[in-house]
Amino acid sequence: MKLLTATSRTQGDRDNDFTFCVEGELVMVSGFVCEADRLDPDGGCGCGRAFAGLNSGKATTTALVSDLNFTPEDAAEAVRSALLRSKMFDADDIPGITEELLELADGYPVGTVVEHRLGEIRARV
């Protein structure tokens, strides 16, 4: 199953790239965008352009479309564990976030590096 994982590939292509995630961990789009980034993904915070690592809770601006030996149930468990650990979401959010996680990589071939720009996921070229 295709899912997005943290990667350092293409880091530095943008001057404001950053990666604090564990290489290869599952990532999702952060649901929160602060006022500094709300209108400009290149704002000072970085939340308008970051993916959130499900295990580390840290952020990165690049993700890799990876083919993992996961089932939808495995992905749901990864989301559930991350959200309960973060205490920023409640159990009612798990199905929607899991569905989004499963859809993020759908439109891209395995091995594609993608970026997030205010809710839009696109391939880095």
VEXSEZA-612061 format. One record per residue: residue in one letter; y, x, z of N, C-alpha, C, O, CB in turn. Coordinates in steps of 0.1 Angstrom, whole numbers, padded with zeros to 4 digits, always signed. Glycine has a CB too. Layout:
AYXZYXZYXZYXZYXZ/...
This chain:
M-0012+0008+0000+0000+0000+0000+0012+0009+0000+0013+0019+0007+0000-0010+0012/K+0022+0005-0008+0035+0013-0009+0044+0009+0003+0047-0003+0005+0042+0010-0022/L+0049+0019+0010+0058+0018+0021+0068+0029+0020+0065+0040+0013+0051+0017+0034/L+0079+0028+0026+0089+0039+0027+0087+0048+0039+0085+0043+0050+0104+0033+0027/T+0088+0061+0036+0086+0070+0047+0098+0080+0047+0104+0082+0036+0073+0078+0046/A+0101+0086+0058+0112+0095+0059+0109+0108+0051+0098+0112+0051+0115+0099+0074/T+0119+0113+0045+0117+0125+0037+0130+0133+0037+0141+0128+0039+0114+0122+0022/S+0129+0146+0036+0140+0155+0035+0143+0158+0020+0153+0165+0017+0138+0168+0043/R+0134+0154+0011+0137+0156-0003+0150+0150-0007+0153+0139-0003+0125+0150-0012/T+0157+0157-0015+0170+0153-0020+0181+0153-0010+0193+0150-0013+0170+0140-0027/Q+0178+0157+0003+0188+0159+0013+0199+0169+0008+0195+0179+0003+0182+0163+0027/G+0211+0165+0009+0222+0174+0005+0228+0170-0009+0238+0176-0013+0217+0188+0004/D+0221+0161-0016+0226+0156-0028+0240+0149-0026+0249+0150-0035+0216+0147-0036/R+0241+0143-0015+0254+0137-0011+0259+0146+0001+0251+0150+0009+0252+0122-0006/D+0272+0148+0001+0278+0156+0012+0275+0151+0026+0275+0158+0036+0293+0157+0010/N+0273+0137+0027+0272+0131+0040+0257+0128+0043+0255+0119+0052+0280+0119+0041/D+0247+0134+0037+0233+0131+0040+0230+0137+0054+0236+0146+0059+0224+0138+0029/F+0220+0130+0060+0215+0135+0072+0200+0130+0074+0196+0120+0068+0223+0130+0084/T+0193+0138+0081+0179+0134+0085+0176+0139+0099+0176+0151+0102+0169+0139+0074/F+0173+0129+0107+0169+0132+0121+0155+0126+0124+0149+0128+0135+0179+0126+0131/C+0149+0119+0114+0136+0113+0115+0125+0124+0115+0127+0135+0112+0133+0103+0104/V+0113+0119+0118+0101+0128+0117+0096+0126+0102+0094+0115+0097+0090+0124+0127/E+0095+0137+0095+0091+0137+0081+0078+0129+0080+0068+0131+0087+0088+0152+0076/G+0078+0119+0071+0066+0111+0069+0065+0098+0077+0056+0090+0074+0054+0119+0070/E+0074+0096+0087+0072+0084+0095+0077+0072+0087+0086+0073+0078+0080+0085+0108/L+0072+0060+0090+0077+0048+0084+0091+0045+0087+0096+0048+0098+0068+0036+0088/V+0099+0040+0077+0113+0037+0079+0116+0023+0075+0108+0017+0067+0122+0047+0072/M+0126+0017+0080+0131+0004+0076+0146+0005+0075+0152+0015+0080+0127-0007+0086/V+0152-0005+0069+0167-0005+0068+0172-0010+0082+0167-0020+0087+0172-0015+0057/S+0181-0003+0087+0187-0007+0100+0194-0021+0098+0201-0023+0088+0196+0003+0105/G+0192-0030+0107+0198-0043+0106+0212-0044+0110+0219-0053+0107+0190-0053+0114/F+0217-0034+0117+0231-0034+0122+0240-0024+0114+0236-0013+0112+0231-0030+0137/V+0251-0029+0110+0261-0021+0103+0274-0022+0111+0279-0033+0112+0263-0024+0088/C+0279-0011+0116+0291-0012+0124+0304-0014+0116+0303-0014+0104+0293+0001+0132/E+0315-0016+0123+0328-0019+0116+0332-0007+0107+0338-0009+0097+0339-0022+0126/A+0329+0005+0112+0334+0017+0104+0327+0018+0090+0333+0023+0081+0331+0030+0112/D+0315+0013+0089+0307+0013+0077+0306+0000+0069+0301+0000+0058+0293+0019+0079/R+0310-0011+0075+0308-0024+0070+0313-0025+0055+0307-0032+0047+0315-0034+0078/L+0324-0019+0052+0330-0020+0038+0328-0008+0030+0330-0007+0018+0345-0023+0039/D+0323+0003+0037+0322+0016+0030+0309+0023+0035+0309+0028+0047+0334+0025+0032/P+0299+0024+0027+0287+0031+0032+0289+0045+0036+0281+0052+0042+0276+0030+0022/D+0300+0051+0031+0303+0065+0034+0313+0066+0046+0319+0076+0048+0309+0072+0022/G+0314+0055+0053+0322+0055+0066+0317+0065+0075+0306+0071+0073+0322+0041+0072/G+0324+0067+0086+0321+0078+0095+0308+0077+0103+0303+0087+0108+0332+0079+0105/C+0303+0065+0105+0291+0063+0113+0278+0067+0106+0270+0075+0112+0290+0049+0118/G+0275+0062+0095+0263+0065+0087+0253+0053+0087+0244+0053+0080+0256+0077+0093/C+0256+0043+0095+0246+0032+0096+0246+0023+0083+0236+0016+0081+0250+0023+0108/G+0256+0024+0075+0257+0017+0062+0249+0023+0051+0247+0018+0040+0271+0015+0058/R+0243+0035+0054+0235+0042+0044+0222+0048+0050+0215+0055+0043+0243+0054+0039/A+0219+0044+0062+0207+0050+0069+0195+0041+0069+0196+0029+0069+0211+0054+0083/F+0183+0047+0069+0171+0041+0072+0168+0045+0087+0171+0056+0091+0159+0046+0062/A+0161+0036+0094+0157+0039+0108+0142+0042+0108+0134+0035+0103+0160+0027+0117/G+0139+0053+0115+0125+0057+0117+0118+0048+0127+0123+0046+0138+0124+0071+0121/L+0107+0042+0124+0100+0033+0133+0094+0040+0145+0093+0034+0155+0089+0026+0125/N+0090+0052+0144+0085+0059+0155+0095+0066+0163+0096+0065+0175+0074+0069+0150/S+0104+0074+0157+0114+0082+0164+0126+0074+0168+0132+0078+0178+0118+0094+0155/G+0129+0063+0161+0141+0056+0163+0153+0063+0158+0165+0059+0161+0142+0053+0178/K+0151+0074+0151+0163+0081+0146+0165+0077+0131+0158+0069+0126+0160+0097+0147/A+0175+0084+0125+0179+0079+0111+0178+0090+0101+0178+0102+0104+0193+0074+0112/T+0178+0085+0088+0178+0094+0077+0184+0087+0065+0184+0075+0064+0163+0099+0073/T+0190+0094+0056+0196+0088+0044+0187+0088+0032+0191+0083+0021+0209+0095+0041/T+0175+0094+0033+0166+0094+0022+0152+0089+0027+0148+0092+0038+0165+0108+0016/A+0145+0082+0018+0132+0078+0020+0123+0080+0008+0129+0079-0003+0132+0063+0025/L+0111+0081+0010+0101+0084-0001+0092+0072-0002+0087+0067+0008+0093+0097+0001/V+0090+0067-0014+0080+0057-0017+0066+0063-0016+0063+0072-0024+0082+0049-0031/S+0058+0059-0006+0046+0065-0003+0034+0055-0004+0036+0043+0000+0046+0072+0011/D+0023+0060-0009+0011+0051-0009+0003+0054+0003-0003+0065+0004+0003+0053-0022/L+0003+0045+0013-0004+0047+0025-0016+0038+0027-0017+0027+0021+0006+0045+0037/N-0026+0043+0034-0038+0035+0037-0035+0025+0048-0040+0026+0059-0050+0044+0040/F-0026+0015+0045-0022+0005+0054-0025-0009+0049-0026-0011+0037-0006+0006+0057/T-0028-0018+0058-0029-0032+0055-0016-0038+0059-0008-0032+0067-0041-0039+0062/P-0013-0051+0054-0001-0058+0060-0002-0059+0075+0009-0059+0081+0000-0071+0053/E-0013-0060+0080-0015-0061+0095-0011-0048+0102-0005-0048+0113-0029-0065+0099/D-0015-0037+0096-0011-0024+0101+0005-0022+0101+0010-0018+0111-0017-0012+0093/A+0011-0027+0090+0026-0026+0089+0032-0035+0100+0042-0031+0106+0030-0030+0075/A+0027-0047+0102+0032-0056+0112+0031-0050+0126+0040-0051+0134+0025-0069+0112/E+0020-0043+0128+0018-0036+0141+0028-0025+0143+0033-0023+0154+0004-0031+0143/A+0030-0017+0133+0040-0007+0134+0054-0012+0137+0061-0007+0145+0041+0002+0120/V+0058-0023+0130+0071-0030+0133+0071-0035+0147+0081-0033+0154+0073-0041+0122/R+0061-0042+0151+0060-0048+0164+0062-0037+0175+0070-0038+0184+0047-0055+0167/S+0055-0026+0174+0056-0015+0183+0070-0009+0184+0075-0007+0195+0046-0004+0180/A+0075-0007+0172+0089-0001+0172+0099-0010+0178+0108-0006+0185+0093+0002+0157/L+0099-0023+0174+0109-0032+0179+0108-0035+0194+0118-0036+0201+0108-0045+0172/L+0096-0036+0199+0094-0038+0213+0099-0026+0221+0104-0027+0232+0080-0041+0217/R+0096-0014+0215+0100-0001+0222+0116+0000+0222+0121+0005+0232+0094+0011+0215/S+0122-0005+0211+0136-0003+0210+0144-0013+0219+0155-0011+0223+0141-0005+0195/K+0138-0025+0222+0144-0035+0229+0157-0041+0223+0165-0047+0230+0147-0030+0243/M+0158-0038+0210+0170-0043+0203+0167-0056+0195+0176-0063+0191+0175-0033+0193/F+0154-0060+0194+0150-0072+0187+0140-0079+0196+0135-0074+0206+0144-0068+0173/D+0138-0092+0193+0127-0098+0200+0115-0102+0191+0116-0100+0179+0132-0111+0207/A+0105-0107+0196+0092-0109+0189+0094-0118+0177+0087-0117+0167+0082-0115+0198/D+0104-0127+0178+0106-0136+0167+0111-0129+0154+0110-0135+0143+0117-0147+0171/D+0117-0117+0156+0122-0110+0144+0111-0102+0136+0113-0098+0125+0132-0100+0148/I+0099-0101+0142+0088-0093+0137+0084-0097+0123+0083-0089+0114+0076-0092+0146/P+0081-0110+0121+0076-0114+0107+0086-0111+0096+0082-0106+0086+0073-0129+0107/G+0099-0114+0098+0109-0112+0088+0111-0097+0085+0112-0093+0074+0122-0118+0092/I+0111-0089+0096+0113-0074+0094+0101-0068+0087+0102-0060+0079+0116-0068+0107/T+0089-0073+0091+0077-0068+0084+0077-0072+0069+0074-0064+0061+0064-0074+0091/E+0081-0084+0066+0082-0088+0052+0091-0079+0044+0088-0075+0033+0086-0103+0051/E+0103-0077+0050+0112-0068+0043+0107-0054+0041+0108-0048+0031+0125-0067+0052/L+0100-0049+0052+0094-0035+0051+0084-0035+0039+0083-0025+0032+0087-0032+0064/L+0076-0045+0038+0066-0045+0027+0072-0047+0013+0066-0042+0003+0056-0057+0029/E+0084-0052+0012+0091-0054-0001+0099-0042-0005+0102-0041-0017+0099-0067+0000/L+0104-0034+0004+0113-0024+0001+0109-0014-0010+0117-0010-0019+0116-0015+0013/A+0096-0010-0010+0091+0000-0019+0085-0007-0032+0082+0001-0041+0080+0008-0013/D+0084-0020-0033+0077-0027-0044+0082-0023-0058+0074-0021-0067+0079-0041-0042/G+0095-0021-0060+0100-0019-0073+0100-0005-0078+0106-0002-0088+0114-0025-0073/Y+0095+0004-0070+0095+0018-0074+0082+0025-0074+0073+0021-0066+0104+0026-0064/P+0080+0034-0083+0067+0042-0083+0066+0051-0071+0076+0056-0065+0066+0050-0096/V+0053+0053-0067+0051+0063-0056+0057+0076-0060+0056+0081-0071+0035+0064-0054/G+0063+0082-0050+0069+0095-0052+0085+0094-0054+0091+0105-0054+0063+0102-0063/T+0090+0082-0056+0104+0081-0058+0112+0082-0045+0108+0077-0035+0107+0067-0064/V+0122+0090-0045+0131+0091-0034+0142+0080-0035+0148+0079-0046+0138+0105-0032/V+0144+0072-0025+0154+0062-0025+0165+0064-0015+0163+0071-0005+0147+0048-0024/E+0176+0057-0017+0187+0057-0007+0191+0043-0004+0187+0034-0011+0199+0065-0012/H+0198+0041+0007+0203+0028+0011+0218+0028+0011+0224+0037+0017+0197+0024+0026/R+0224+0018+0005+0238+0017+0004+0242+0003+0008+0242-0006-0001+0244+0022-0010/L+0246+0000+0020+0250-0013+0025+0240-0024+0020+0244-0034+0014+0264-0017+0019/G+0227-0022+0023+0217-0032+0021+0211-0031+0007+0200-0037+0004+0223-0045+0022/E+0216-0023-0002+0210-0021-0015+0201-0008-0015+0206+0003-0010+0221-0020-0026/I+0189-0009-0019+0180+0002-0020+0180+0006-0035+0178-0002-0044+0166-0001-0015/R+0182+0019-0037+0182+0024-0051+0176+0038-0052+0177+0046-0042+0196+0024-0058/A+0170+0041-0064+0164+0054-0066+0175+0065-0067+0186+0062-0072+0156+0054-0078/R+0172+0076-0061+0181+0088-0063+0177+0094-0076+0165+0096-0079+0180+0098-0051/V+0187+0098-0084+0184+0104-0097+0190+0118-0097+0188+0125-0107+0189+0096-0109/
